[in-house]
Amino acid sequence: MLKADLHIHTEYSIDCNTPLEKIINRCQEIGINCIAISDHGTIDGALKMQTIAPFPVIVAEEILTPNGEITGMFLKQGIPNGLSPEQTISRIRAQGGLVCIPHPFDTFRRSALDSNIIEEIVEQIDIIEVFNARTLLSKSSTKALAFAQKYGILESAGSDAHTLGEIGNAYVEMPEFNGAEDFLQSLAKGKVFGHRTNPLVHFNSLAQRLKNYFR
């Protein structure tokens, strides 16, 4: 069985400075043996991680649309920010990727995809992140879970780690898989585990974002 943290950031994200090698070491220390690297606006870190990690690495990207973020999983090419949700989904599909909605219904997160848009594109969603360790309110996770169950959408979880200590705060225990379609079948058999991260970590991300912005 895999312990898969399906939402991790690296130094390739504007708001994170965690080196790839340290992420690998931390995962091995705590028993995480599958990860999705979901950097903001790039898959460069995920592609590199895939070549050096001793466990499965899913190439993903958090893509910012005018209405909030959509995550593409199992990508081969990066997708630019700024496209509409429909255009973003089309580009994910064109390369055989999966559409995941990260941190849905999180009222404190400006990057959360607009709830009306989620309803409009529901038939195009493969996966909903029902537990994000950085989401502040439990009611957001409860709403995400209810939405997934209502529409029969597969449930995912991730730490959304921007620091080493966050890795593994949320994960899915699931069977091994081979490729995107097999991943969906394995995820359907998975079980979500995790706990919320201390909200103070958001200040670290903000500081790193400002540092990179003025660099």
PAVOVO-68755 format. One record per residue (C-alpha): residue number from 1; residue in three letters; x, y, z. Coordinates in Angstrom, 1 decimal. Layout:
<nodes>
@num=NUM | residu=ALA | X=X | Y=Y | Z=Z
...
</nodes>
This chain:
<nodes>
@num=1 | residu=MET | X=0.0 | Y=0.0 | Z=0.0
@num=2 | residu=LEU | X=1.0 | Y=3.6 | Z=-0.7
@num=3 | residu=LYS | X=0.9 | Y=6.5 | Z=1.7
@num=4 | residu=ALA | X=0.4 | Y=9.2 | Z=-0.9
@num=5 | residu=ASP | X=0.6 | Y=12.9 | Z=0.0
@num=6 | residu=LEU | X=-1.0 | Y=14.3 | Z=-3.1
@num=7 | residu=HIS | X=-0.2 | Y=18.0 | Z=-2.7
@num=8 | residu=ILE | X=3.3 | Y=19.1 | Z=-2.0
@num=9 | residu=HIS | X=5.2 | Y=22.3 | Z=-3.1
@num=10 | residu=THR | X=8.9 | Y=22.7 | Z=-3.7
@num=11 | residu=GLU | X=11.4 | Y=25.5 | Z=-4.2
@num=12 | residu=TYR | X=10.0 | Y=25.9 | Z=-7.7
@num=13 | residu=SER | X=6.9 | Y=27.5 | Z=-6.3
@num=14 | residu=ILE | X=7.1 | Y=31.2 | Z=-5.7
@num=15 | residu=ASP | X=6.0 | Y=30.8 | Z=-2.0
@num=16 | residu=CYS | X=8.2 | Y=27.9 | Z=-1.1
@num=17 | residu=ASN | X=11.9 | Y=27.3 | Z=-0.7
@num=18 | residu=THR | X=12.1 | Y=23.6 | Z=0.1
@num=19 | residu=PRO | X=14.8 | Y=21.7 | Z=-1.9
@num=20 | residu=LEU | X=13.8 | Y=18.5 | Z=-3.7
@num=21 | residu=GLU | X=16.3 | Y=16.4 | Z=-1.9
@num=22 | residu=LYS | X=15.1 | Y=17.4 | Z=1.5
@num=23 | residu=ILE | X=11.5 | Y=16.6 | Z=0.5
@num=24 | residu=ILE | X=12.7 | Y=13.1 | Z=-0.4
@num=25 | residu=ASN | X=14.5 | Y=12.7 | Z=2.9
@num=26 | residu=ARG | X=11.5 | Y=13.9 | Z=4.9
@num=27 | residu=CYS | X=9.2 | Y=11.5 | Z=3.1
@num=28 | residu=GLN | X=11.4 | Y=8.6 | Z=3.8
@num=29 | residu=GLU | X=11.6 | Y=9.5 | Z=7.5
@num=30 | residu=ILE | X=7.9 | Y=9.5 | Z=8.0
@num=31 | residu=GLY | X=6.9 | Y=6.7 | Z=5.6
@num=32 | residu=ILE | X=5.4 | Y=8.8 | Z=2.7
@num=33 | residu=ASN | X=6.1 | Y=6.7 | Z=-0.4
@num=34 | residu=CYS | X=4.2 | Y=8.5 | Z=-3.1
@num=35 | residu=ILE | X=3.8 | Y=12.2 | Z=-3.7
@num=36 | residu=ALA | X=2.2 | Y=14.7 | Z=-6.2
@num=37 | residu=ILE | X=4.4 | Y=17.8 | Z=-6.7
@num=38 | residu=SER | X=1.9 | Y=20.5 | Z=-7.4
@num=39 | residu=ASP | X=3.9 | Y=23.7 | Z=-7.7
@num=40 | residu=HIS | X=2.3 | Y=27.0 | Z=-8.7
@num=41 | residu=GLY | X=2.5 | Y=27.6 | Z=-12.4
@num=42 | residu=THR | X=5.2 | Y=25.1 | Z=-13.3
@num=43 | residu=ILE | X=6.0 | Y=21.4 | Z=-13.6
@num=44 | residu=ASP | X=9.7 | Y=21.8 | Z=-13.7
@num=45 | residu=GLY | X=10.2 | Y=20.8 | Z=-10.1
@num=46 | residu=ALA | X=7.9 | Y=17.8 | Z=-10.5
@num=47 | residu=LEU | X=9.7 | Y=16.6 | Z=-13.6
@num=48 | residu=LYS | X=13.1 | Y=16.8 | Z=-11.9
@num=49 | residu=MET | X=11.7 | Y=15.2 | Z=-8.7
@num=50 | residu=GLN | X=10.5 | Y=12.3 | Z=-10.8
@num=51 | residu=THR | X=14.0 | Y=11.6 | Z=-12.0
@num=52 | residu=ILE | X=15.6 | Y=11.5 | Z=-8.5
@num=53 | residu=ALA | X=13.0 | Y=10.2 | Z=-6.1
@num=54 | residu=PRO | X=13.0 | Y=6.5 | Z=-5.1
@num=55 | residu=PHE | X=9.2 | Y=6.4 | Z=-5.0
@num=56 | residu=PRO | X=6.4 | Y=7.4 | Z=-7.4
@num=57 | residu=VAL | X=6.1 | Y=11.1 | Z=-8.2
@num=58 | residu=ILE | X=3.0 | Y=12.5 | Z=-9.9
@num=59 | residu=VAL | X=3.7 | Y=15.5 | Z=-12.1
@num=60 | residu=ALA | X=1.0 | Y=18.0 | Z=-11.2
@num=61 | residu=GLU | X=0.6 | Y=21.8 | Z=-11.3
@num=62 | residu=GLU | X=-1.7 | Y=24.3 | Z=-9.5
@num=63 | residu=ILE | X=-2.9 | Y=26.5 | Z=-12.4
@num=64 | residu=LEU | X=-4.4 | Y=29.9 | Z=-11.6
@num=65 | residu=THR | X=-7.4 | Y=30.8 | Z=-13.6
@num=66 | residu=PRO | X=-9.3 | Y=34.1 | Z=-13.3
@num=67 | residu=ASN | X=-11.8 | Y=32.2 | Z=-11.1
@num=68 | residu=GLY | X=-9.3 | Y=30.4 | Z=-8.9
@num=69 | residu=GLU | X=-7.0 | Y=27.4 | Z=-9.0
@num=70 | residu=ILE | X=-7.3 | Y=24.0 | Z=-10.8
@num=71 | residu=THR | X=-4.8 | Y=21.3 | Z=-10.4
@num=72 | residu=GLY | X=-3.7 | Y=19.2 | Z=-13.4
@num=73 | residu=MET | X=-2.3 | Y=15.8 | Z=-12.6
@num=74 | residu=PHE | X=-0.2 | Y=13.4 | Z=-14.7
@num=75 | residu=LEU | X=0.9 | Y=16.3 | Z=-16.9
@num=76 | residu=LYS | X=3.6 | Y=16.2 | Z=-19.6
@num=77 | residu=GLN | X=3.7 | Y=19.9 | Z=-20.3
@num=78 | residu=GLY | X=3.1 | Y=23.0 | Z=-18.1
@num=79 | residu=ILE | X=0.0 | Y=25.0 | Z=-18.5
@num=80 | residu=PRO | X=0.1 | Y=28.8 | Z=-18.2
@num=81 | residu=ASN | X=-1.8 | Y=30.8 | Z=-15.6
@num=82 | residu=GLY | X=-4.6 | Y=33.1 | Z=-16.7
@num=83 | residu=LEU | X=-6.6 | Y=30.8 | Z=-19.0
@num=84 | residu=SER | X=-10.3 | Y=30.3 | Z=-18.3
@num=85 | residu=PRO | X=-11.3 | Y=27.2 | Z=-16.3
@num=86 | residu=GLU | X=-12.6 | Y=25.7 | Z=-19.5
@num=87 | residu=GLN | X=-9.4 | Y=26.3 | Z=-21.4
@num=88 | residu=THR | X=-7.3 | Y=25.0 | Z=-18.5
@num=89 | residu=ILE | X=-9.3 | Y=21.8 | Z=-18.4
@num=90 | residu=SER | X=-9.1 | Y=21.4 | Z=-22.1
@num=91 | residu=ARG | X=-5.3 | Y=21.6 | Z=-21.9
@num=92 | residu=ILE | X=-5.1 | Y=19.1 | Z=-19.1
@num=93 | residu=ARG | X=-7.3 | Y=16.7 | Z=-21.1
@num=94 | residu=ALA | X=-5.3 | Y=17.2 | Z=-24.3
@num=95 | residu=GLN | X=-2.2 | Y=15.6 | Z=-22.6
@num=96 | residu=GLY | X=-4.1 | Y=12.8 | Z=-20.9
@num=97 | residu=GLY | X=-4.1 | Y=14.5 | Z=-17.5
@num=98 | residu=LEU | X=-6.6 | Y=14.5 | Z=-14.6
@num=99 | residu=VAL | X=-8.6 | Y=17.4 | Z=-13.3
@num=100 | residu=CYS | X=-8.4 | Y=18.0 | Z=-9.6
@num=101 | residu=ILE | X=-10.0 | Y=20.8 | Z=-7.5
@num=102 | residu=PRO | X=-7.6 | Y=21.8 | Z=-4.7
@num=103 | residu=HIS | X=-8.8 | Y=23.2 | Z=-1.4
@num=104 | residu=PRO | X=-12.4 | Y=23.7 | Z=-2.6
@num=105 | residu=PHE | X=-14.9 | Y=25.9 | Z=-0.6
@num=106 | residu=ASP | X=-12.0 | Y=27.4 | Z=1.4
@num=107 | residu=THR | X=-13.5 | Y=30.8 | Z=2.2
@num=108 | residu=PHE | X=-10.1 | Y=32.1 | Z=3.6
@num=109 | residu=ARG | X=-8.2 | Y=31.3 | Z=0.5
@num=110 | residu=ARG | X=-8.4 | Y=33.7 | Z=-2.4
@num=111 | residu=SER | X=-7.0 | Y=31.1 | Z=-4.8
@num=112 | residu=ALA | X=-9.8 | Y=28.7 | Z=-4.1
@num=113 | residu=LEU | X=-11.9 | Y=28.0 | Z=-7.3
@num=114 | residu=ASP | X=-15.2 | Y=29.9 | Z=-7.2
@num=115 | residu=SER | X=-17.9 | Y=27.6 | Z=-5.9
@num=116 | residu=ASN | X=-20.3 | Y=28.5 | Z=-8.7
@num=117 | residu=ILE | X=-17.6 | Y=27.5 | Z=-11.2
@num=118 | residu=ILE | X=-17.2 | Y=24.2 | Z=-9.4
@num=119 | residu=GLU | X=-20.9 | Y=23.5 | Z=-9.9
@num=120 | residu=GLU | X=-20.7 | Y=24.5 | Z=-13.6
@num=121 | residu=ILE | X=-17.7 | Y=22.2 | Z=-14.4
@num=122 | residu=VAL | X=-18.7 | Y=19.3 | Z=-12.1
@num=123 | residu=GLU | X=-19.0 | Y=16.8 | Z=-14.9
@num=124 | residu=GLN | X=-15.4 | Y=17.5 | Z=-15.9
@num=125 | residu=ILE | X=-13.9 | Y=17.0 | Z=-12.5
@num=126 | residu=ASP | X=-12.0 | Y=13.8 | Z=-11.8
@num=127 | residu=ILE | X=-10.9 | Y=14.4 | Z=-8.3
@num=128 | residu=ILE | X=-11.8 | Y=16.7 | Z=-5.3
@num=129 | residu=GLU | X=-9.4 | Y=17.4 | Z=-2.6
@num=130 | residu=VAL | X=-11.6 | Y=16.7 | Z=0.4
@num=131 | residu=PHE | X=-8.9 | Y=17.3 | Z=3.0
@num=132 | residu=ASN | X=-6.2 | Y=19.9 | Z=2.7
@num=133 | residu=ALA | X=-4.1 | Y=20.2 | Z=5.8
@num=134 | residu=ARG | X=-3.8 | Y=24.0 | Z=5.3
@num=135 | residu=THR | X=-7.5 | Y=24.6 | Z=5.2
@num=136 | residu=LEU | X=-8.5 | Y=26.5 | Z=8.3
@num=137 | residu=LEU | X=-12.1 | Y=25.6 | Z=8.8
@num=138 | residu=SER | X=-13.4 | Y=22.0 | Z=9.2
@num=139 | residu=LYS | X=-16.7 | Y=23.1 | Z=7.5
@num=140 | residu=SER | X=-14.8 | Y=23.6 | Z=4.3
@num=141 | residu=SER | X=-13.6 | Y=20.0 | Z=4.3
@num=142 | residu=THR | X=-17.0 | Y=18.8 | Z=5.3
@num=143 | residu=LYS | X=-18.6 | Y=20.7 | Z=2.3
@num=144 | residu=ALA | X=-15.9 | Y=19.3 | Z=-0.1
@num=145 | residu=LEU | X=-16.6 | Y=15.7 | Z=1.1
@num=146 | residu=ALA | X=-20.4 | Y=16.2 | Z=0.8
@num=147 | residu=PHE | X=-19.9 | Y=17.6 | Z=-2.7
@num=148 | residu=ALA | X=-17.7 | Y=14.7 | Z=-3.8
@num=149 | residu=GLN | X=-20.1 | Y=12.1 | Z=-2.5
@num=150 | residu=LYS | X=-23.1 | Y=13.9 | Z=-4.0
@num=151 | residu=TYR | X=-21.6 | Y=13.8 | Z=-7.5
@num=152 | residu=GLY | X=-19.6 | Y=10.6 | Z=-7.2
@num=153 | residu=ILE | X=-16.3 | Y=12.3 | Z=-7.6
@num=154 | residu=LEU | X=-13.1 | Y=10.6 | Z=-6.3
@num=155 | residu=GLU | X=-11.7 | Y=12.0 | Z=-3.0
@num=156 | residu=SER | X=-8.1 | Y=13.1 | Z=-2.5
@num=157 | residu=ALA | X=-6.0 | Y=14.6 | Z=0.3
@num=158 | residu=GLY | X=-2.7 | Y=16.4 | Z=0.6
@num=159 | residu=SER | X=-0.7 | Y=18.4 | Z=3.1
@num=160 | residu=ASP | X=-0.3 | Y=21.4 | Z=0.7
@num=161 | residu=ALA | X=3.2 | Y=21.4 | Z=2.3
@num=162 | residu=HIS | X=5.3 | Y=24.5 | Z=1.7
@num=163 | residu=THR | X=7.7 | Y=23.5 | Z=4.5
@num=164 | residu=LEU | X=9.3 | Y=20.2 | Z=5.5
@num=165 | residu=GLY | X=7.4 | Y=19.8 | Z=8.7
@num=166 | residu=GLU | X=4.1 | Y=19.9 | Z=6.9
@num=167 | residu=ILE | X=4.7 | Y=16.9 | Z=4.7
@num=168 | residu=GLY | X=2.5 | Y=14.0 | Z=5.5
@num=169 | residu=ASN | X=0.0 | Y=16.0 | Z=7.5
@num=170 | residu=ALA | X=-2.6 | Y=14.7 | Z=5.1
@num=171 | residu=TYR | X=-2.4 | Y=11.7 | Z=2.8
@num=172 | residu=VAL | X=-4.3 | Y=8.9 | Z=1.1
@num=173 | residu=GLU | X=-3.5 | Y=5.3 | Z=1.9
@num=174 | residu=MET | X=-4.1 | Y=3.5 | Z=-1.4
@num=175 | residu=PRO | X=-3.0 | Y=0.6 | Z=-3.6
@num=176 | residu=GLU | X=-0.1 | Y=1.0 | Z=-6.0
@num=177 | residu=PHE | X=-0.9 | Y=2.2 | Z=-9.5
@num=178 | residu=ASN | X=0.5 | Y=2.5 | Z=-13.0
@num=179 | residu=GLY | X=-0.5 | Y=5.6 | Z=-14.9
@num=180 | residu=ALA | X=-3.4 | Y=8.0 | Z=-14.7
@num=181 | residu=GLU | X=-6.3 | Y=5.6 | Z=-15.3
@num=182 | residu=ASP | X=-4.9 | Y=3.1 | Z=-12.9
@num=183 | residu=PHE | X=-4.5 | Y=5.9 | Z=-10.3
@num=184 | residu=LEU | X=-8.2 | Y=6.6 | Z=-10.5
@num=185 | residu=GLN | X=-9.0 | Y=3.0 | Z=-9.7
@num=186 | residu=SER | X=-6.6 | Y=2.9 | Z=-6.8
@num=187 | residu=LEU | X=-7.8 | Y=6.2 | Z=-5.4
@num=188 | residu=ALA | X=-11.3 | Y=4.8 | Z=-5.4
@num=189 | residu=LYS | X=-10.1 | Y=2.2 | Z=-2.9
@num=190 | residu=GLY | X=-8.1 | Y=4.8 | Z=-0.9
@num=191 | residu=LYS | X=-8.7 | Y=6.1 | Z=2.6
@num=192 | residu=VAL | X=-8.0 | Y=9.7 | Z=3.7
@num=193 | residu=PHE | X=-5.9 | Y=10.4 | Z=6.8
@num=194 | residu=GLY | X=-4.5 | Y=13.6 | Z=8.3
@num=195 | residu=HIS | X=-4.7 | Y=16.5 | Z=10.7
@num=196 | residu=ARG | X=-4.7 | Y=20.3 | Z=10.2
@num=197 | residu=THR | X=-1.5 | Y=22.2 | Z=10.1
@num=198 | residu=ASN | X=-0.8 | Y=25.1 | Z=12.4
@num=199 | residu=PRO | X=-2.2 | Y=28.2 | Z=10.6
@num=200 | residu=LEU | X=1.0 | Y=30.1 | Z=11.4
@num=201 | residu=VAL | X=2.7 | Y=28.3 | Z=8.4
@num=202 | residu=HIS | X=0.8 | Y=30.7 | Z=6.1
@num=203 | residu=PHE | X=3.1 | Y=33.5 | Z=7.3
@num=204 | residu=ASN | X=6.1 | Y=31.5 | Z=6.1
@num=205 | residu=SER | X=4.6 | Y=31.2 | Z=2.6
@num=206 | residu=LEU | X=3.7 | Y=34.9 | Z=2.5
@num=207 | residu=ALA | X=7.3 | Y=35.8 | Z=3.5
@num=208 | residu=GLN | X=8.8 | Y=33.6 | Z=0.9
@num=209 | residu=ARG | X=6.4 | Y=35.0 | Z=-1.8
@num=210 | residu=LEU | X=7.4 | Y=38.5 | Z=-0.9
@num=211 | residu=LYS | X=11.1 | Y=37.6 | Z=-0.9
@num=212 | residu=ASN | X=10.9 | Y=36.1 | Z=-4.3
@num=213 | residu=TYR | X=8.8 | Y=38.9 | Z=-5.6
@num=214 | residu=PHE | X=11.4 | Y=41.6 | Z=-4.7
@num=215 | residu=ARG | X=14.4 | Y=39.4 | Z=-5.7
</nodes>
